[in-house]
Amino acid sequence: MTLPVVVTASRAWIALFPCQAAPISALIPPALQPVTLRGGRGVVAAAVFEHEDTTIGPYSEAWIAFAVRHRPWFSLPIGSMYLERRASDFGYWVHTMACSTKEVRTMQAETWGYPCFAGDLRVTSRRSKVRAEISENDADVFQFDMKRPGAGMPIHFPLRTYSRLGDDIVRTEMSVDAIGHERQWFTSAKLTLQRHERVEPLRMLSIETNNPIEVRWYDSFRTRMEGPSARFKAK
């Protein structure tokens, strides 16, 4: 498989949930710091993607990640995710990722170092709601539910992730063109963590799994996945 991976037809659903920020530091490399909201809260992101047309074929993926920054000059608590699309060091540290095919799983691990496993992703999408159930070897890992926040409109934004590749922390940035809706108020989403080793460490974060900060529903999601755009030492 060669880069870039061009995604021309896809759908995506993302929800951000508040949690305790301090315990996140034990789950990320020292080079990264959790983004902190007012009240000492951190941010956990649950995301599901259905890639219907790409240069490596159709596949689905789902991940759970933390909002982080790479050694920011200042780290003041903020009341929203204002910095996400304005600070170049803002990104999501991917804690766990499921892919629907073993080929994509291998590429994700070798190219970006994502902690990816080949799982069974069952996505049920209706006009007003979506449910994604993720399992591995017939064992449930997590479930994600969301209600549509509103009518779709054109949106353009950067999506950055952090992961570990060998001895380095790498940041990957994707430019996304989407049609969808994002909302911070009067939203509905739920993240259900099952008793599984891949998500068991997340329990110490006390994630408010029924109280999203923001939900994002994209009926159309197009992007290009290049190789890592920045590298840092893990320590």
C-alpha positions as CSV (number, residue, x, y, z in Angstrom):
1,M,0.0,0.0,0.0
2,T,1.3,3.4,-0.9
3,L,0.7,6.9,0.4
4,P,-1.3,9.1,0.4
5,V,-4.4,7.2,1.2
6,V,-7.1,9.3,-0.5
7,V,-10.6,9.0,1.1
8,T,-13.2,10.2,-1.4
9,A,-16.4,8.9,0.1
10,S,-16.8,8.4,3.8
11,R,-19.1,9.1,6.8
12,A,-17.9,9.9,10.3
13,W,-19.3,10.4,13.8
14,I,-17.3,11.9,16.7
15,A,-18.2,12.8,20.2
16,L,-16.1,14.5,22.9
17,F,-16.7,13.5,26.6
18,P,-15.3,15.2,29.7
19,C,-13.2,13.2,32.2
20,Q,-10.7,13.7,34.9
21,A,-7.6,15.2,33.3
22,A,-4.9,14.3,35.8
23,P,-5.1,10.5,35.3
24,I,-4.6,10.9,31.5
25,S,-0.9,11.7,32.1
26,A,-0.3,8.1,33.1
27,L,-1.7,6.9,29.7
28,I,0.3,9.3,27.4
29,P,4.1,9.9,26.9
30,P,5.8,12.6,28.9
31,A,6.3,14.7,25.8
32,L,2.5,15.3,25.7
33,Q,0.2,17.1,28.0
34,P,-3.6,16.6,28.3
35,V,-5.8,19.5,27.3
36,T,-7.4,20.8,30.4
37,L,-10.9,22.4,30.6
38,R,-12.3,24.4,33.5
39,G,-12.6,22.4,36.6
40,G,-9.6,20.2,35.8
41,R,-11.4,18.2,33.3
42,G,-9.8,16.5,30.3
43,V,-11.4,15.4,27.0
44,V,-11.9,11.8,25.6
45,A,-12.9,11.5,22.0
46,A,-14.8,8.5,20.5
47,A,-14.8,8.4,16.7
48,V,-16.3,6.0,14.1
49,F,-15.5,6.2,10.4
50,E,-17.1,4.3,7.5
51,H,-14.8,4.7,4.5
52,E,-16.7,3.6,1.5
53,D,-14.3,4.7,-1.3
54,T,-10.6,5.0,-0.8
55,T,-7.4,4.2,-2.7
56,I,-7.0,1.1,-0.4
57,G,-10.6,-0.1,-0.7
58,P,-13.5,0.2,1.7
59,Y,-13.1,-0.2,5.4
60,S,-14.3,1.0,8.8
61,E,-12.4,2.1,11.8
62,A,-13.2,3.3,15.3
63,W,-11.0,4.8,18.0
64,I,-10.9,6.3,21.5
65,A,-8.4,9.1,22.1
66,F,-7.4,11.9,24.4
67,A,-7.1,15.6,23.5
68,V,-3.5,16.5,24.1
69,R,-0.8,19.1,23.2
70,H,2.9,18.7,22.6
71,R,4.7,20.7,25.3
72,P,2.7,23.9,24.8
73,W,4.2,27.3,25.7
74,F,1.2,27.9,28.0
75,S,-1.4,25.4,29.3
76,L,-4.2,27.4,30.7
77,P,-7.6,25.8,31.4
78,I,-10.1,26.7,28.7
79,G,-13.9,26.5,28.6
80,S,-14.2,25.0,25.2
81,M,-12.2,23.3,22.4
82,Y,-11.3,26.7,20.9
83,L,-7.7,25.8,20.5
84,E,-8.4,22.5,18.5
85,R,-8.3,24.1,15.1
86,R,-6.0,27.0,15.9
87,A,-3.1,25.5,17.8
88,S,-0.8,23.4,15.5
89,D,0.3,21.2,18.5
90,F,-3.3,20.2,19.4
91,G,-4.1,16.6,18.5
92,Y,-5.6,13.4,19.7
93,W,-3.5,10.7,21.3
94,V,-5.0,7.4,20.0
95,H,-5.4,5.0,22.9
96,T,-7.0,2.2,21.0
97,M,-8.2,1.7,17.4
98,A,-10.2,-1.0,15.7
99,C,-10.1,-1.6,11.9
100,S,-12.4,-3.8,9.9
101,T,-9.6,-5.4,7.8
102,K,-6.3,-7.0,8.7
103,E,-4.6,-5.3,5.8
104,V,-5.5,-1.8,7.0
105,R,-4.6,-2.8,10.5
106,T,-1.1,-3.6,9.4
107,M,-0.8,-0.4,7.5
108,Q,-2.0,1.7,10.4
109,A,0.5,0.1,12.8
110,E,3.5,0.2,10.4
111,T,3.0,3.7,9.0
112,W,1.7,5.6,12.0
113,G,2.1,3.3,14.9
114,Y,-1.5,3.3,15.9
115,P,-2.4,0.7,18.5
116,C,-4.8,-0.9,16.1
117,F,-6.5,-4.3,16.2
118,A,-8.5,-6.1,13.6
119,G,-12.0,-6.0,15.0
120,D,-15.6,-6.5,14.1
121,L,-17.3,-3.1,13.6
122,R,-21.1,-3.2,13.3
123,V,-22.4,0.3,12.4
124,T,-26.1,0.9,12.2
125,S,-26.9,4.3,10.8
126,R,-30.4,5.8,10.4
127,R,-31.4,9.3,9.5
128,S,-31.4,10.6,13.0
129,K,-29.1,8.3,15.0
130,V,-26.1,5.9,14.7
131,R,-24.9,3.0,16.8
132,A,-21.5,1.4,16.5
133,E,-20.6,-1.9,18.3
134,I,-16.9,-2.9,18.4
135,S,-15.7,-6.3,19.3
136,E,-12.6,-8.5,19.1
137,N,-12.8,-12.3,18.8
138,D,-16.5,-12.2,19.7
139,A,-15.7,-10.2,22.9
140,D,-17.4,-6.7,23.1
141,V,-14.9,-3.8,23.5
142,F,-17.0,-0.7,23.4
143,Q,-20.3,0.7,22.0
144,F,-20.9,4.2,20.7
145,D,-24.3,5.9,20.2
146,M,-25.2,9.3,18.8
147,K,-28.2,11.3,17.7
148,R,-28.0,13.7,14.7
149,P,-27.3,17.2,16.0
150,G,-28.7,19.1,13.0
151,A,-28.8,19.6,9.3
152,G,-25.6,19.2,7.2
153,M,-23.5,22.1,6.0
154,P,-20.0,22.4,4.4
155,I,-17.2,22.3,7.0
156,H,-13.4,22.4,6.5
157,F,-11.0,21.5,9.4
158,P,-7.7,19.9,10.3
159,L,-7.7,16.6,12.2
160,R,-4.4,15.8,14.0
161,T,-3.5,12.6,15.8
162,Y,-0.6,11.6,17.9
163,S,0.8,8.0,18.1
164,R,4.0,6.2,18.9
165,L,6.2,4.8,16.1
166,G,9.2,3.0,17.4
167,D,11.1,5.4,19.7
168,D,9.3,8.5,18.4
169,I,6.0,10.3,19.0
170,V,4.6,11.2,15.6
171,R,1.9,13.8,14.8
172,T,-0.2,13.2,11.7
173,E,-2.4,16.0,10.2
174,M,-5.2,15.5,7.8
175,S,-7.2,18.3,6.0
176,V,-10.9,17.3,6.0
177,D,-13.7,18.6,3.7
178,A,-17.0,17.5,5.2
179,I,-20.7,18.0,5.1
180,G,-22.2,17.7,8.5
181,H,-23.1,19.4,11.7
182,E,-21.3,20.1,15.0
183,R,-23.0,21.1,18.2
184,Q,-21.9,21.8,21.8
185,W,-25.3,22.3,23.4
186,F,-28.4,20.0,23.7
187,T,-26.6,17.0,22.3
188,S,-27.0,13.3,22.8
189,A,-24.3,10.7,22.7
190,K,-23.2,7.7,24.8
191,L,-19.9,5.7,25.1
192,T,-20.2,2.3,26.7
193,L,-17.0,0.6,27.8
194,Q,-17.2,-3.1,28.2
195,R,-15.1,-5.3,30.5
196,H,-12.2,-5.7,28.0
197,E,-8.5,-5.3,28.5
198,R,-8.2,-2.7,25.7
199,V,-10.5,-0.2,27.4
200,E,-10.1,-1.2,31.1
201,P,-7.4,1.5,31.7
202,L,-10.0,4.2,30.7
203,R,-12.1,3.5,33.8
204,M,-9.7,5.4,36.1
205,L,-10.6,8.6,34.1
206,S,-14.2,8.7,35.3
207,I,-15.4,9.5,31.8
208,E,-18.9,11.2,31.8
209,T,-20.0,8.8,29.1
210,N,-23.6,10.2,28.9
211,N,-22.6,13.9,28.9
212,P,-20.9,14.9,25.7
213,I,-19.1,18.2,25.4
214,E,-19.7,18.2,21.7
215,V,-21.0,15.9,18.9
216,R,-20.0,15.9,15.3
217,W,-22.0,14.1,12.6
218,Y,-20.5,14.1,9.0
219,D,-22.6,12.7,6.2
220,S,-19.7,13.3,3.9
221,F,-16.1,13.1,5.0
222,R,-13.2,13.5,2.5
223,T,-9.5,13.6,3.3
224,R,-5.9,12.5,2.4
225,M,-3.8,10.5,4.8
226,E,-0.1,11.3,4.4
227,G,2.7,10.0,6.5
228,P,3.6,11.6,9.9
229,S,4.1,15.3,9.6
230,A,6.2,15.7,12.8
231,R,8.3,13.5,15.0
232,F,9.4,14.0,18.7
233,K,11.3,11.9,21.1
234,A,9.1,9.9,23.4
235,K,10.8,11.2,26.5
